[in-house]
C-alpha cells in the first residue's frame, strides 16, 4: 500500500477553489439571464424591465452599480433612465452628452464593449462627476441596439468601486443582457406604435361617422324642402319613402357616434328606436296603431345593423300604408298592431320577426320595389327569409348567423 503524500489534499483544495468560484459565478449569470428573459418576454412595464436588467446584471457581475442610459430624440443626449446603487437624484435626472472625446460618444460609435479597468488612469475620456462621487473605479458598457436600422436605444453599463478587469466571458454576459433588453424594448415600442395607430384609426373612423351622420341629415333636410315644393301626391309619397330609408341609416350612425363604438351597435336598442320613430313619423295619418316590441340586447357589427334597419323600415312603412283600414273620425280606438321581435336561436343564429294583424299579403304578390329591396337586403345578410300569413295579417321572419365583432 502506497502512502498518500502529506499535504496533497490541501493542494487539491487550493486548486479547486478558483474553478469552483468560476462555476458559481457562471451559474449565477445563467440564472440571472433566465430570470431576466422571462421578465423581458412577458412584462409590459418598460421601467420595471430596465430596473431589473440593472439589478440582475449588477448581481451577475458582483459590482453593485449598473445603469441604463437612454438615447434621447436629439441623438446626442443620454438620460440615466434606470439604475441600481445610485443616490437619489441620479436615475431619471442626470443626462450625459454623447460627444467626441466622451465615454458615451466612444461607446455609441464602437461596435465593441468599452472597458476601463481603472478610471484614475483613464486617458481616453473624462469620467462624469456623479460617477466619481459614487467612487466608480472601473466600468464596462455595451450598446443596446435598435431594431430595423433604427438608432440604438442606448447603453447598458456596469460600474465597480474597485479597479478590476472584465474578462471575455463577463463582457459576453453583459452583451447578451443588452441584446435581450433590446428585444424587449423593441417589443414594447412596437406595441406602443400599434396602439397609437389603432387610436388614430378609431379617431378618423369616428370623424367619418360624424361626417356621414351630418351628410345624411343634410340629405333629409333637402328632401323635406323638396317635399314642400312638390305638388303631386305620388311625388310626396316617393320622397317620404326615400326620406325614411335615409333616416334609418342616420339613426344607426347616431347610435354608433354617440356610443363611441364605431364597430358595434346594440341591435335591440337601434331597431326598437327605429320602429318607434317610424310610428311617430306617421302619427298624423296613422292613429290607433299599436307597436309591440320584444327585444334583446344583442351586439352586432354595423354592416349587419344597417340592412336590418332598412328591412324594418320597409316592413313597418308598408304595414302602415296598406295593412289597416282607414282611421275613424276622431282617431279613437286601436286599428291594429305591429310587432317586432329579436331573439337568439339555439343554433347560435339570430332571428328577427316582423308581423302585423292587418289585411295580410295578397295571394298573388307582384314583387314591388319594397319587397325586392327586402329580399336583396336579406341576401346581403346571408339570411333565410320567410313571408307567411300570421292569422289575419303578415309575418316576415329572417334568420342568419352573426358576424364576429372586431
C-alpha positions as semicolon CSV with decimal commas, in nm:
position;residue;x (nm);y (nm);z (nm)
1;X;0,000;0,000;0,000
2;X;0,144;0,334;-0,105
3;X;0,103;0,616;0,143
4;X;-0,066;0,930;0,014
5;X;0,178;1,225;0,023
6;X;0,118;1,462;0,309
7;X;-0,040;1,792;0,204
8;X;-0,184;1,663;-0,124
9;X;-0,548;1,711;-0,020
10;X;-0,483;2,073;0,069
11;X;-0,309;2,129;-0,262
12;X;-0,611;1,985;-0,450
13;X;-0,849;2,204;-0,249
14;X;-0,646;2,513;-0,325
15;X;-0,652;2,429;-0,694
16;X;-1,028;2,370;-0,696
17;X;-1,128;2,697;-0,526
18;X;-1,083;2,923;-0,832
19;X;-1,260;2,667;-1,050
20;X;-1,546;2,648;-0,800
21;X;-1,574;3,025;-0,784
22;X;-1,580;3,042;-1,164
23;X;-1,851;2,775;-1,178
24;X;-2,055;2,957;-0,911
25;X;-2,020;3,284;-1,098
26;X;-2,127;3,123;-1,427
27;X;-2,428;2,964;-1,259
28;X;-2,527;3,299;-1,109
29;X;-2,500;3,467;-1,450
30;X;-2,705;3,198;-1,624
31;X;-2,969;3,218;-1,351
32;X;-2,983;3,597;-1,390
33;X;-3,023;3,565;-1,767
34;X;-3,306;3,313;-1,729
35;X;-3,490;3,532;-1,479
36;X;-3,449;3,841;-1,693
37;X;-3,551;3,655;-2,009
38;X;-3,886;3,561;-1,855
39;X;-3,950;3,919;-1,744
40;X;-3,844;4,068;-2,080
41;X;-4,076;3,831;-2,265
42;X;-4,391;3,887;-2,062
43;X;-4,381;4,225;-1,888
44;X;-4,535;4,536;-2,045
45;X;-4,369;4,772;-1,795
46;X;-4,056;4,911;-1,959
47;X;-3,932;5,081;-1,643
48;X;-3,957;4,754;-1,449
49;X;-3,766;4,571;-1,724
50;X;-3,489;4,832;-1,726
51;X;-3,460;4,832;-1,347
52;X;-3,441;4,453;-1,327
53;X;-3,184;4,448;-1,606
54;X;-2,961;4,674;-1,397
55;X;-3,022;4,481;-1,075
56;X;-2,960;4,138;-1,223
57;X;-2,655;4,236;-1,428
58;X;-2,501;4,404;-1,123
59;X;-2,563;4,086;-0,923
60;X;-2,427;3,869;-1,205
61;X;-2,101;4,063;-1,222
62;X;-2,084;4,136;-0,849
63;X;-2,041;4,513;-0,879
64;X;-2,339;4,669;-0,701
65;X;-2,361;4,951;-0,959
66;X;-2,530;4,941;-1,300
67;X;-2,732;5,173;-1,519
68;X;-2,920;5,203;-1,848
69;X;-2,854;5,520;-2,048
70;X;-3,138;5,601;-2,288
71;X;-3,057;5,793;-2,606
72;X;-3,287;6,093;-2,639
73;X;-3,457;6,210;-2,964
74;X;-3,181;6,466;-3,032
75;X;-2,937;6,176;-3,084
76;X;-2,670;6,340;-2,866
77;X;-2,807;6,324;-2,511
78;X;-2,825;6,018;-2,287
79;X;-3,057;6,004;-1,984
80;X;-2,987;5,776;-1,688
81;X;-3,322;5,601;-1,735
82;X;-3,274;5,319;-1,481
83;X;-3,007;5,201;-1,239
84;X;-2,916;5,037;-0,909
85;X;-2,671;5,152;-0,643
86;X;-2,706;5,524;-0,724
87;X;-2,809;5,801;-0,484
88;X;-3,146;5,979;-0,527
89;X;-3,138;6,241;-0,800
90;X;-2,938;6,035;-1,048
91;X;-3,186;5,795;-1,210
92;X;-3,433;5,984;-1,424
93;X;-3,249;6,314;-1,385
94;X;-2,881;6,303;-1,486
95;X;-2,804;6,347;-1,856
96;X;-2,477;6,299;-2,042
97;X;-2,364;6,427;-2,382
98;X;-2,252;6,165;-2,634
99;X;-1,989;6,383;-2,798
100;X;-1,643;6,306;-2,941
101;X;-1,393;6,260;-2,659
102;X;-1,655;6,135;-2,408
103;X;-1,711;5,784;-2,276
104;X;-2,067;5,790;-2,411
105;X;-1,963;5,913;-2,755
106;X;-1,698;5,640;-2,778
107;X;-1,942;5,371;-2,661
108;X;-2,213;5,461;-2,914
109;X;-1,964;5,468;-3,201
110;X;-1,784;5,148;-3,108
111;X;-1,901;4,802;-3,220
112;X;-1,720;4,651;-2,920
113;X;-1,764;4,689;-2,547
114;X;-1,582;4,985;-2,390
115;X;-1,385;4,884;-2,080
116;X;-1,197;5,099;-1,834
117;X;-1,009;4,892;-1,574
118;X;-0,910;5,195;-1,366
119;X;-1,075;5,533;-1,408
120;X;-0,793;5,705;-1,216
121;X;-0,551;5,630;-1,501
122;X;-0,806;5,653;-1,788
123;X;-0,674;5,885;-2,062
124;X;-0,927;5,829;-2,342
125;X;-1,219;6,018;-2,185
126;X;-1,315;6,201;-1,864
127;X;-1,532;6,033;-1,603
128;X;-1,866;6,202;-1,522
129;X;-1,873;6,388;-1,190
130;X;-2,163;6,187;-1,045
131;X;-1,968;5,865;-1,112
132;X;-1,664;6,000;-0,929
133;X;-1,894;6,099;-0,639
134;X;-2,004;5,735;-0,620
135;X;-1,643;5,610;-0,617
136;X;-1,650;5,439;-0,958
137;X;-1,304;5,299;-1,036
138;X;-1,377;5,064;-1,329
139;X;-1,655;5,014;-1,581
140;X;-1,773;4,829;-1,888
141;X;-2,057;4,921;-2,120
142;X;-2,220;4,783;-2,435
143;X;-2,470;4,922;-2,683
144;X;-2,840;4,835;-2,660
145;X;-2,905;4,814;-3,033
146;X;-3,208;4,948;-3,215
147;X;-3,433;4,734;-3,436
148;X;-3,466;4,763;-3,814
149;X;-3,174;5,002;-3,867
150;X;-3,304;5,244;-3,607
151;X;-3,062;5,434;-3,381
152;X;-2,952;5,243;-3,071
153;X;-3,178;5,254;-2,767
154;X;-2,880;5,345;-2,552
155;X;-2,613;5,185;-2,333
156;X;-2,606;4,920;-2,062
157;X;-2,320;4,990;-1,821
158;X;-2,180;4,812;-1,517
159;X;-1,962;5,014;-1,274
160;X;-1,737;4,896;-0,993
161;X;-1,599;5,081;-0,691
162;X;-1,278;4,879;-0,714
163;X;-1,031;4,859;-1,002
164;X;-1,087;4,535;-1,188
165;X;-1,062;4,371;-1,527
166;X;-1,368;4,237;-1,709
167;X;-1,289;3,915;-1,892
168;X;-1,435;3,796;-2,221
169;X;-1,699;3,580;-2,051
170;X;-1,824;3,873;-1,843
171;X;-1,840;4,101;-2,146
172;X;-2,028;3,832;-2,340
173;X;-2,270;3,802;-2,046
174;X;-2,326;4,180;-2,049
175;X;-2,375;4,186;-2,428
176;X;-2,629;3,902;-2,407
177;X;-2,819;4,103;-2,149
178;X;-2,810;4,410;-2,372
179;X;-2,943;4,210;-2,668
180;X;-3,228;4,070;-2,460
181;X;-3,302;4,421;-2,338
182;X;-3,304;4,549;-2,697
183;X;-3,559;4,281;-2,795
184;X;-3,782;4,375;-2,501
185;X;-3,762;4,746;-2,585
186;X;-3,845;4,673;-2,949
187;X;-4,144;4,461;-2,848
188;X;-4,283;4,732;-2,622
189;X;-4,218;5,009;-2,874
190;X;-4,394;4,807;-3,146
191;X;-4,689;4,760;-2,911
192;X;-4,700;5,133;-2,838
193;X;-4,689;5,214;-3,209
194;X;-4,971;4,969;-3,284
195;X;-5,185;5,114;-3,006
196;X;-5,116;5,467;-3,132
197;X;-5,211;5,365;-3,486
198;X;-5,526;5,195;-3,361
199;X;-5,620;5,511;-3,170
200;X;-5,561;5,720;-3,483
201;X;-5,774;5,485;-3,694
202;X;-6,054;5,493;-3,437
203;X;-6,039;5,873;-3,421
204;X;-6,052;5,901;-3,800
205;X;-6,336;5,650;-3,819
206;X;-6,533;5,841;-3,557
207;X;-6,479;6,158;-3,757
208;X;-6,601;5,976;-4,068
209;X;-6,910;5,854;-3,880
210;X;-6,977;6,210;-3,768
211;X;-6,949;6,344;-4,122
212;X;-7,169;6,067;-4,262
213;X;-7,430;6,143;-3,996
214;X;-7,420;6,513;-4,080
215;X;-7,439;6,444;-4,454
216;X;-7,740;6,217;-4,404
217;X;-7,905;6,492;-4,201
218;X;-7,840;6,738;-4,485
219;X;-7,996;6,493;-4,736
220;X;-8,304;6,458;-4,514
221;X;-8,330;6,836;-4,491
222;X;-8,311;6,869;-4,871
223;X;-8,585;6,608;-4,913
224;X;-8,806;6,791;-4,664
225;X;-8,753;7,111;-4,863
226;X;-8,834;6,928;-5,185
227;X;-9,147;6,779;-5,029
228;X;-9,282;7,127;-4,952
229;X;-9,237;7,219;-5,319
230;X;-9,390;6,900;-5,458
231;X;-9,740;6,918;-5,599
232;X;-9,846;6,564;-5,682
233;X;-9,932;6,303;-5,415
234;X;-9,712;6,048;-5,598
235;X;-9,406;6,271;-5,565
236;X;-9,475;6,342;-5,199
237;X;-9,514;5,972;-5,129
238;X;-9,192;5,881;-5,313
239;X;-8,995;6,148;-5,125
240;X;-9,132;6,028;-4,793
241;X;-9,030;5,670;-4,864
242;X;-8,675;5,771;-4,954
243;X;-8,651;6,003;-4,657
244;X;-8,749;5,721;-4,420
245;X;-8,481;5,495;-4,565
246;X;-8,216;5,763;-4,523
247;X;-8,341;5,836;-4,172
248;X;-8,298;5,469;-4,079
249;X;-7,929;5,496;-4,173
250;X;-7,892;5,831;-3,996
251;X;-8,026;5,680;-3,675
252;X;-7,771;5,397;-3,699
253;X;-7,485;5,644;-3,737
254;X;-7,622;5,842;-3,442
255;X;-7,606;5,527;-3,232
256;X;-7,252;5,449;-3,341
257;X;-7,123;5,801;-3,289
258;X;-7,288;5,870;-2,953
259;X;-7,193;5,529;-2,810
260;X;-6,829;5,582;-2,904
261;X;-6,806;5,229;-3,050
262;X;-6,762;5,262;-3,424
263;X;-6,755;4,887;-3,485
264;X;-7,056;4,761;-3,287
265;X;-7,415;4,857;-3,209
266;X;-7,687;4,736;-2,974
267;X;-7,928;4,595;-3,232
268;X;-8,225;4,572;-2,994
269;X;-8,199;4,937;-2,893
270;X;-8,144;5,050;-3,253
271;X;-8,436;4,860;-3,410
272;X;-8,668;4,946;-3,121
273;X;-8,594;5,317;-3,153
274;X;-8,626;5,299;-3,531
275;X;-8,969;5,134;-3,507
276;X;-9,089;5,396;-3,260
277;X;-8,957;5,676;-3,481
278;X;-9,148;5,540;-3,782
279;X;-9,477;5,535;-3,592
280;X;-9,420;5,891;-3,471
281;X;-9,336;5,995;-3,826
282;X;-9,677;5,865;-3,942
283;X;-9,862;5,984;-3,632
284;X;-10,078;6,236;-3,819
285;X;-10,212;5,976;-4,063
286;X;-10,197;5,652;-3,863
287;X;-10,392;5,693;-3,540
288;X;-10,461;5,383;-3,335
289;X;-10,166;5,165;-3,444
290;X;-10,003;4,986;-3,150
291;X;-9,637;4,882;-3,154
292;X;-9,531;4,570;-2,960
293;X;-9,158;4,522;-2,910
294;X;-8,987;4,208;-2,777
295;X;-8,621;4,300;-2,792
296;X;-8,295;4,165;-2,652
297;X;-7,962;4,341;-2,607
298;X;-7,764;4,184;-2,890
299;X;-7,444;4,349;-3,013
300;X;-7,376;4,329;-3,388
301;X;-7,135;4,499;-3,631
302;X;-7,270;4,797;-3,831
303;X;-7,259;4,600;-4,159
304;X;-7,540;4,381;-4,022
305;X;-7,731;4,652;-3,837
306;X;-7,770;4,872;-4,150
307;X;-7,954;4,621;-4,373
308;X;-8,169;4,508;-4,079
309;X;-8,267;4,869;-4,013
310;X;-8,373;4,912;-4,375
311;X;-8,575;4,588;-4,365
312;X;-8,758;4,701;-4,051
313;X;-8,819;5,037;-4,216
314;X;-8,970;4,872;-4,527
315;X;-9,197;4,634;-4,336
316;X;-9,336;4,891;-4,091
317;X;-9,381;5,154;-4,362
318;X;-9,574;4,910;-4,583
319;X;-9,784;4,790;-4,291
320;X;-9,879;5,147;-4,205
321;X;-9,967;5,221;-4,569
322;X;-10,151;4,905;-4,676
323;X;-10,235;4,672;-4,385
324;X;-10,503;4,860;-4,193
325;X;-10,835;5,023;-4,257
326;X;-10,861;5,398;-4,257
327;X;-10,869;5,567;-3,919
328;X;-11,219;5,651;-3,791
329;X;-11,318;6,010;-3,730
330;X;-11,165;6,137;-3,410
331;X;-10,889;5,875;-3,418
332;X;-11,028;5,677;-3,123
333;X;-10,961;5,306;-3,064
334;X;-10,694;5,063;-3,183
335;X;-10,693;4,986;-3,554
336;X;-10,414;4,730;-3,548
337;X;-10,084;4,609;-3,410
338;X;-9,733;4,589;-3,550
339;X;-9,487;4,360;-3,372
340;X;-9,109;4,331;-3,376
341;X;-8,922;4,050;-3,201
342;X;-8,546;3,993;-3,177
343;X;-8,422;3,663;-3,034
344;X;-8,120;3,429;-3,047
345;X;-8,175;3,071;-3,160
346;X;-8,038;2,751;-3,012
347;X;-7,811;2,710;-3,313
348;X;-7,626;3,032;-3,238
349;X;-7,810;3,234;-3,502
350;X;-8,028;3,544;-3,471
351;X;-8,397;3,555;-3,556
352;X;-8,586;3,875;-3,640
353;X;-8,966;3,854;-3,666
354;X;-9,184;4,136;-3,800
355;X;-9,561;4,097;-3,805
356;X;-9,890;4,284;-3,820
357;X;-10,256;4,188;-3,785
358;X;-10,370;4,374;-4,093
359;X;-10,510;4,258;-4,426
360;X;-10,230;4,013;-4,498
361;X;-10,039;3,958;-4,820
362;X;-10,230;3,930;-5,146
363;X;-10,249;3,581;-5,294
364;X;-10,056;3,695;-5,599
365;X;-9,766;3,911;-5,493
366;X;-9,640;4,143;-5,766
367;X;-9,296;4,186;-5,612
368;X;-9,297;4,563;-5,569
369;X;-8,995;4,781;-5,500
370;X;-9,018;4,738;-5,123
371;X;-9,035;4,360;-5,137
372;X;-8,747;4,337;-5,383
373;X;-8,543;4,566;-5,156
374;X;-8,615;4,343;-4,854
375;X;-8,511;4,031;-5,046
376;X;-8,190;4,197;-5,166
377;X;-8,104;4,311;-4,812
378;X;-8,170;3,957;-4,684
379;X;-7,922;3,822;-4,938
380;X;-7,671;4,080;-4,815
381;X;-7,712;3,933;-4,466
382;X;-7,699;3,574;-4,598
383;X;-8,030;3,537;-4,416
384;X;-8,309;3,285;-4,468
385;X;-8,624;3,484;-4,538
386;X;-8,982;3,369;-4,499
387;X;-9,304;3,557;-4,574
388;X;-9,602;3,383;-4,418
389;X;-9,957;3,458;-4,304
390;X;-9,992;3,542;-3,934
391;X;-10,359;3,464;-3,878
392;X;-10,514;3,784;-4,000
393;X;-10,201;3,963;-4,106
394;X;-9,846;3,927;-4,236
395;X;-9,535;3,779;-4,081
396;X;-9,175;3,819;-4,201
397;X;-8,903;3,603;-4,044
398;X;-8,528;3,643;-4,100
399;X;-8,269;3,408;-3,956
400;X;-7,896;3,446;-4,000
401;X;-7,560;3,396;-3,835
402;X;-7,397;3,688;-3,657
403;X;-7,063;3,813;-3,782
404;X;-6,781;3,818;-3,525
405;X;-6,710;4,154;-3,364
406;X;-6,373;4,314;-3,435
